[in-house]
Amino acid sequence: MKKETLSKKFEEAVAVVNNYTEPLPADLLLKLYAYYKIANKNYNNPGSKTPLINAFKANALIQAQNIGREDAMKSYIALVKKEIKK
């Protein structure tokens, strides 16, 4: 897949998640969070005011730390297709 096509599909998947109004399972949200952060090369610490949420987010990032940027985009897109766009 070309980089432009991958980026466009990734942005479309992000828009789907951002516009989704039903509650999503926490484990799905954490995976999406980690893939999103890696895809955008944003390695800042989680910004929640709740330490427990920060711990879960940090753990999700640690679990996905060996994934490259393109693979993170592809994984994000696949998760959205599988779990949200049924």
Buried (B, 14 or more C-beta within 10 A) or exposed (E): EEEEEBBEBBEEBBEBBEEEEEEEEEEBBBBBBBBBBBBEEEEEEBEEEEEEBBEBBEEBBEEBEEBEBBBBBBBBBEBBEEBBEE
